Amino acid sequence: MRTHYGRRRFFFPLFILLALLAVSFAVYWLWNNVLVAVVPVKSVTYWQAVGLLILSRILLGGFKFGPPAGRSPLDGRPDGSPNWREKLRHMSDEDRQKFKSEWKKRCGDKP
């Protein structure tokens, strides 16, 4: 049985390149149509918009994909410990009541 992984390997970089070009065009269009009208800045060329996009990703966010470093997308905990709902679900009624009263003391009795 033959798989199509060879085709996928070819199209994935092409898809990434097309996505970069499309997002760069969005940056270019928004910069020239919104920022120039609102803020006193000069308009940019398409390739300057590509550079701005890459520079902003380097300075502000990096090139990370997927959930934040080491976190599971389901519980958001880096150490794999259960989230607060899971902990609350497994408490006894007495412990749950003690936990709730402690939080009411800390946070006040807000509705």
N, C-alpha and C positions, 0 to 999 in steps of 0.2 A: 504494500500500500504506500503510495507516494504522498508526501505531505507538501504543503505550500510554504514552508518556512523560508525557502530561498527567495520567493517573491516578497514575502513580508520583510525580510532583511533588506531588500532593495527599496521598498516603498517607505519604510520607517524613516530613514534619513531624508528622503524626499518630502515626506509629510512634515517633518520638523522644520525643514527649510521653508516650505510654503507657509507654515504657521508663523514662523519668524517674520517673513515678508508681510503677511497679512496684519500682524500685530504692529509691525513697524509702520505700515500705512495708516493704521488707526492712530498711532502716536503722532505721525506727521499731520494728518488731517485735523485732529483735535488741537494740536499746538497752533497750527496756522489759522484755524477758524474760531477757536475759543480764547486761547491765551493772548493772541495778538489784539483781539477786541477788548479784553478785560484788563490786562496788565501791560504796561509799556515794555514789551519784549519784541525782538525782531523775529521775523518768520524764519523757518528752517527748511533746508532741502530734505529730500527723502533720506539720503545717506546720513545726514546729521541726526535725523530722527532714529535711524537704526543705532547710531552711536549713543544717543541719549537713552534708548531702551536698554542697551547692554550695560552702560554705565550705571543706570539706576538699579538694575538687577545685581550688579557687583556690589554697589555701595549699600543698598537697602535690604536685599533679600537673598542674594546668592542664587545659585541655580539648583535648588533642591526641589525634588518632586516627591509627591506622596505625603504621608503624615509626618509631622515634626519628628526630629531625631529620636529614634528609639521608642516612639509611642505607638501603641496599637490604635487603629482608627476607631475601635469600638469603645474602649474605656478611657482613652486619653492619659493613661498612667504609664510613665516610663519604666517603673519597676515591676509592672505586671500585677500589682496589688489590686484588689477589687475596689471599685468606686464606692462612694458613700451610700448609694441606693442598695448596692449588693450587701454592704456591711449592715445596714439598717434592716434589711430583709432577714438576715440570719441571726439577729439579736433576739433575746427573749423579751417578753412583754415588759418585764421589770427593767431590764437594761435599756430598752427603747424609750420607756417613760423617763428614766433618769437622763438619758441623752437629750431628749426633747426639753426637759426642764432646764438643763444646763445651758442649752442654746437660747432659751427664753431669757435666762438671766443675763447672758452675754449680749444678746441683740435687742432686748426689750420685747414686749409682747405686741409685736406689729401684726396686723392682719395679713 
